[in-house]
Amino acid sequence: MPSDEEIRSLISNSSLSEWFKHALLSALERDPKGAAADAGLLSIILDKRANSLEAYALALKAILEAKRSSFS
């Protein structure tokens, strides 16, 4: 398990997004189990959103390609 110092070191990493750094800093102020549970739920929700948006984009692309093919 990373220590608070290791997490604070990550926060200073310039390659990480400000959003992620803020989440880590906020997590340090919370009960670790609660923060981990919320992070797990957030991961599931964001994965489902990303998959849904990707599926929508692929479906839209297929529809457009089908329309182009039918007009050729």
Rosetta constraint file for C-alpha pairs under 8 A:
AtomPair CA 2 CA 6 HARMONIC 5.73 0.50
AtomPair CA 2 CA 7 HARMONIC 6.48 0.50
AtomPair CA 3 CA 7 HARMONIC 6.32 0.50
AtomPair CA 4 CA 8 HARMONIC 6.10 0.50
AtomPair CA 4 CA 28 HARMONIC 7.01 0.50
AtomPair CA 5 CA 9 HARMONIC 6.13 0.50
AtomPair CA 6 CA 10 HARMONIC 6.35 0.50
AtomPair CA 7 CA 11 HARMONIC 6.41 0.50
AtomPair CA 7 CA 24 HARMONIC 7.03 0.50
AtomPair CA 8 CA 12 HARMONIC 6.74 0.50
AtomPair CA 8 CA 25 HARMONIC 7.41 0.50
AtomPair CA 9 CA 13 HARMONIC 6.92 0.50
AtomPair CA 10 CA 21 HARMONIC 7.72 0.50
AtomPair CA 11 CA 16 HARMONIC 7.56 0.50
AtomPair CA 11 CA 21 HARMONIC 5.06 0.50
AtomPair CA 11 CA 24 HARMONIC 7.13 0.50
AtomPair CA 11 CA 25 HARMONIC 7.37 0.50
AtomPair CA 16 CA 20 HARMONIC 6.58 0.50
AtomPair CA 16 CA 21 HARMONIC 6.74 0.50
AtomPair CA 17 CA 21 HARMONIC 6.30 0.50
AtomPair CA 18 CA 22 HARMONIC 6.02 0.50
AtomPair CA 19 CA 23 HARMONIC 6.28 0.50
AtomPair CA 20 CA 24 HARMONIC 6.27 0.50
AtomPair CA 21 CA 25 HARMONIC 6.17 0.50
AtomPair CA 22 CA 26 HARMONIC 5.97 0.50
AtomPair CA 23 CA 27 HARMONIC 6.03 0.50
AtomPair CA 24 CA 28 HARMONIC 6.43 0.50
AtomPair CA 25 CA 29 HARMONIC 7.10 0.50
AtomPair CA 26 CA 30 HARMONIC 6.99 0.50
AtomPair CA 27 CA 31 HARMONIC 7.67 0.50
AtomPair CA 27 CA 32 HARMONIC 7.06 0.50
AtomPair CA 27 CA 35 HARMONIC 5.68 0.50
AtomPair CA 28 CA 32 HARMONIC 7.45 0.50
AtomPair CA 30 CA 34 HARMONIC 7.15 0.50
AtomPair CA 30 CA 35 HARMONIC 6.25 0.50
AtomPair CA 31 CA 35 HARMONIC 6.15 0.50
AtomPair CA 32 CA 36 HARMONIC 6.04 0.50
AtomPair CA 33 CA 37 HARMONIC 6.11 0.50
AtomPair CA 34 CA 38 HARMONIC 6.15 0.50
AtomPair CA 35 CA 39 HARMONIC 6.04 0.50
AtomPair CA 36 CA 40 HARMONIC 6.12 0.50
AtomPair CA 37 CA 41 HARMONIC 6.32 0.50
AtomPair CA 38 CA 42 HARMONIC 6.02 0.50
AtomPair CA 39 CA 43 HARMONIC 6.07 0.50
AtomPair CA 40 CA 44 HARMONIC 6.40 0.50
AtomPair CA 41 CA 45 HARMONIC 6.25 0.50
AtomPair CA 42 CA 46 HARMONIC 6.03 0.50
AtomPair CA 43 CA 47 HARMONIC 5.97 0.50
AtomPair CA 44 CA 48 HARMONIC 6.18 0.50
AtomPair CA 45 CA 49 HARMONIC 6.20 0.50
AtomPair CA 46 CA 50 HARMONIC 6.06 0.50
AtomPair CA 47 CA 51 HARMONIC 6.05 0.50
AtomPair CA 48 CA 52 HARMONIC 6.01 0.50
AtomPair CA 49 CA 53 HARMONIC 6.14 0.50
AtomPair CA 50 CA 54 HARMONIC 6.05 0.50
AtomPair CA 51 CA 55 HARMONIC 6.05 0.50
AtomPair CA 52 CA 56 HARMONIC 6.14 0.50
AtomPair CA 53 CA 57 HARMONIC 6.17 0.50
AtomPair CA 54 CA 58 HARMONIC 6.20 0.50
AtomPair CA 55 CA 59 HARMONIC 6.07 0.50
AtomPair CA 56 CA 60 HARMONIC 6.08 0.50
AtomPair CA 57 CA 61 HARMONIC 6.12 0.50
AtomPair CA 58 CA 62 HARMONIC 6.17 0.50
AtomPair CA 59 CA 63 HARMONIC 6.17 0.50
AtomPair CA 60 CA 64 HARMONIC 6.18 0.50
AtomPair CA 61 CA 65 HARMONIC 6.12 0.50
AtomPair CA 62 CA 66 HARMONIC 6.04 0.50
AtomPair CA 63 CA 67 HARMONIC 6.18 0.50
AtomPair CA 64 CA 68 HARMONIC 6.19 0.50
AtomPair CA 65 CA 69 HARMONIC 6.13 0.50
AtomPair CA 66 CA 70 HARMONIC 6.18 0.50
AtomPair CA 67 CA 71 HARMONIC 6.41 0.50
AtomPair CA 68 CA 72 HARMONIC 6.40 0.50
